[in-house]
Amino acid sequence: MADSRKGAVRMTMHPRFKNLEKNPDPLVERVSVYGNAPLIIPAFAYTICTSVSIKTLKVLQPIRPQQPVVFSSPSYLRTLDSFWKGRGLREERLSTGFMLISTALELCEHVHVYGFWPFDSDLQERPVPYHYYNQLKPHRYAHKMPEEFVRLLQLHSQGALTLHLQPCS
């Protein structure tokens, strides 16, 4: 997934990009809309992320050298996890989205968050998928999405970020 409003782009890879070496076009098309914004990938957040992140770097570097690919440091990710656990988040692991929002808060002057909604239906009671690309539900023990959402609401009320809850127009 990619999201940006100028600045850095967060990337989490999904099945549409699984044949990167043979067919890089879908990924290249996806990231090119963000211009030369760096792609921040939490490559070392979880073991399953590392190999596809390295493939992404190898594929994009020769095709889009003007668009840097940046991997989050494992040490940084551990520190981030400790930071939020020290502030009461009781989940086994932070969601990738929450990690990257936290990173954006450190790097960007203005952070706008779209699509972070932990509930099964939106404000108009229409069904909302957990991921934009499949119907999988979050693992109930790994992520505590409503708790993360409460933290985002707190950050929004403090003016640290802008949380957008309505559909994008």
C-alpha positions in Angstrom: 0.0 0.0 0.0 1.2 3.5 -0.6 0.0 6.8 0.7 1.3 10.3 0.6 0.4 14.0 0.5 3.8 15.2 -0.5 6.9 14.1 1.3 7.6 10.5 2.0 5.5 7.6 0.8 4.8 4.6 3.0 4.9 1.2 1.4 3.6 -2.1 2.5 3.7 -4.8 -0.2 0.7 -6.9 -1.2 0.1 -9.8 -3.5 -0.4 -7.7 -6.6 3.4 -7.1 -6.6 4.5 -10.7 -5.9 6.2 -11.3 -9.4 8.3 -8.2 -9.2 11.3 -9.5 -11.1 9.2 -10.7 -14.0 6.7 -7.9 -14.0 7.7 -4.7 -12.2 5.2 -2.5 -14.1 2.3 -2.5 -11.6 4.7 -1.5 -8.8 6.5 1.1 -11.0 3.1 2.5 -12.1 1.9 2.6 -8.5 4.9 4.5 -7.0 5.5 6.8 -10.0 2.4 8.9 -9.1 4.3 10.1 -6.0 7.0 11.7 -8.1 10.4 11.5 -6.4 9.1 11.1 -2.8 11.1 8.6 -0.9 9.5 5.2 -0.3 9.7 4.2 3.4 9.4 0.5 3.8 9.3 -1.3 7.2 11.5 -4.0 5.7 12.6 -5.4 9.1 9.3 -5.0 11.0 8.5 -8.7 10.5 10.5 -11.5 9.0 8.0 -11.9 6.1 8.6 -8.3 5.1 12.3 -8.5 4.5 12.7 -10.5 1.3 9.9 -8.7 -0.6 11.3 -5.3 0.5 14.8 -6.2 -0.8 13.2 -7.4 -4.1 11.4 -4.0 -4.3 14.6 -2.1 -3.8 16.4 -4.2 -6.5 13.6 -3.7 -9.0 13.0 0.0 -8.4 16.6 1.2 -8.1 17.5 0.8 -11.8 14.0 1.9 -13.1 13.4 4.8 -10.7 16.8 5.9 -9.3 15.4 9.4 -8.5 12.9 7.8 -6.0 14.9 6.6 -3.0 13.8 3.4 -1.2 14.4 3.7 2.6 14.2 0.8 5.0 13.3 1.5 8.7 16.0 0.4 11.1 15.2 -2.6 13.2 16.5 -0.7 16.2 14.2 2.2 15.4 11.2 -0.2 15.1 12.0 -1.7 18.5 12.3 1.7 20.1 9.0 2.7 18.5 7.3 -0.4 19.9 8.7 0.4 23.4 7.6 4.0 23.1 4.0 3.1 22.5 3.9 0.2 24.9 5.2 2.6 27.5 2.2 4.8 26.8 -0.3 2.0 27.3 -0.7 0.3 24.0 -1.3 -3.3 24.9 -0.9 -5.1 21.6 1.6 -7.7 20.7 2.9 -5.7 17.7 2.1 -2.3 16.2 0.3 -2.4 12.9 2.4 -1.3 9.9 0.2 1.6 9.4 0.6 2.8 12.9 4.4 2.4 12.7 4.5 4.5 9.6 2.2 7.2 11.0 4.5 7.4 14.0 7.5 7.8 11.6 5.7 10.5 9.6 5.1 12.4 12.9 8.9 12.5 13.4 9.7 13.5 9.8 6.9 15.7 8.6 5.6 19.1 9.7 2.0 18.2 8.7 0.7 14.7 8.8 -2.7 13.8 7.3 -4.0 10.3 7.9 -6.6 8.8 5.6 -8.1 5.3 5.7 -7.1 4.3 9.3 -10.5 3.0 10.5 -10.5 0.0 12.8 -14.2 -0.8 12.5 -16.2 -3.1 10.2 -18.5 -0.3 9.0 -17.9 3.4 8.3 -19.8 6.4 9.7 -22.6 5.7 7.3 -22.7 2.1 8.3 -21.3 0.8 5.0 -19.0 -2.2 5.2 -15.3 -1.4 5.3 -12.6 -4.0 4.5 -9.6 -4.2 6.8 -7.1 -4.0 3.9 -7.9 -2.2 0.7 -6.7 -5.2 -1.4 -8.3 -8.2 0.3 -10.9 -9.2 2.8 -8.6 -10.6 5.5 -9.4 -9.5 9.1 -6.6 -8.3 11.4 -5.2 -11.0 13.7 -7.1 -10.3 16.9 -4.1 -11.0 19.2 -1.4 -9.3 17.1 -3.1 -5.9 16.6 -5.4 -3.8 18.8 -6.6 -1.5 16.0 -9.2 0.3 18.2 -6.5 1.1 20.7 -4.3 2.5 17.9 -7.3 4.5 16.6 -7.8 6.0 20.1 -4.2 7.2 20.1 -4.7 8.7 16.7 -7.8 10.5 17.9 -5.8 11.9 20.8 -3.0 13.0 18.5 -5.6 14.6 16.3 -7.2 16.5 19.2 -3.8 17.7 20.3 -3.1 19.0 16.8 -0.2 16.6 16.1 -1.9 15.2 13.0 -5.1 15.5 11.0 -7.2 12.4 11.0 -9.6 12.3 8.0 -12.6 10.1 8.6 -14.8 10.9 5.7 -14.4 9.3 2.2 -11.9 11.0 0.0 -13.4 13.1 -2.7 
